[in-house]
Amino acid sequence: MNWNGVMPAITTCFDSDLSVNHSFMAKHCQWLLEAGCTGIVPLGSLGEGATLSFEEKVQIVRTCVSAVKGSAPVVASISALSTSEAVALAKATANEGCDALMVLPPYVYQGDWREMKAHVSAVFEATPLSCMLYNNPVAYGTDFLPEQIVELAAEHENLASVKESSTDVRRVSAIRALLGDRVEVFVGIDDAILEGIGVGATGWIAGLANALPRESVELYNCAINCEHKKAFDLYRWFLPLLRMDTVPDFVQLIKLVQTELGIGNPRVRPPRLELAGDKLAHVRRTIREALGAKPQVANGPAIPAK
């Protein structure tokens, strides 16, 4: 498993009856890889994993694996209310041919370190697949500290990467200082990508890449290659959209950007509801202003970190 580059945490497309639109999702995966993304990450927060049934999750992974045909890794997000369900999902998605796992703390219950260590360790041990630990204390209330990540890495050889979404880029440099190249660190917050790469991140689990993959790959490549002016020029244009990845209704917002570009639709599963009224009008104006000034970017694969 090659942990680097731009890997979109993909949205889950729904039909009018809110069933999963597998045909669209397959084409979306292929389109993202054609634009230079280096992997596909289904079932995450942006993929509305909390509203998907166990079988729907397995079917989505099956769709993604079939669509990419081995051309890039499929990283299944593993999240559940219970440890037993998380372990079962890890095994089921591995059986469907996914290449790696992104392991989340349990939904709802915010346990102490001993409990959270036991939970993620059980998932790491469920398969031999390479694993990414997802740290997002803002969303989940569970914070895996750098020293705790060191402990997990020492005990689990297949812990190969960390998605750092604490919003504090100092965490990236702290993990690097403690673990060196033992794990790869991915930025999980869209509007921290330049800062994260600047202090040692080698990858990006990206949200807006669902709608703007070429721009996301170009931004990543400029940052990795230290092309500072090009990176900051693109970043300044991109920021109003990248910041949509950092608020509670990020799923609705990113799906709206996709919709404005003719990529999918804005449907979400309750308890989320589509935006409406003044907020919808304001968001549409922001999106359309940004898209109206969209720069031309190169078309090429994400360049791995050296």
Secondary structure, DSSP 8 states (H G I E B T S, - for coil): ----EEEEB----B-TTS-B-HHHHHHHHHHHHHTT---BB-SSTTTTGGGS-HHHHHHHHHHHHHHHTTSS-BEEEE--SSHHHHHHHHHHHHHTT-SEEEE---SS----HHHHHHHHHHHHTT-SSEEEEEE-HHHHS----HHHHHHHHHH-TTEEEEEE-SS-THHHHHHHHHHTTSSEEEE-SGGGHHHHHHTT--EEEESGGGT-HHHHHHHHHHHHTT-HHHHHHHHHHHHHHHGGGGSTTHHHHHHHHHHHTTSS-----TTS----HHHHHHHHHHHHHHHHT-------------
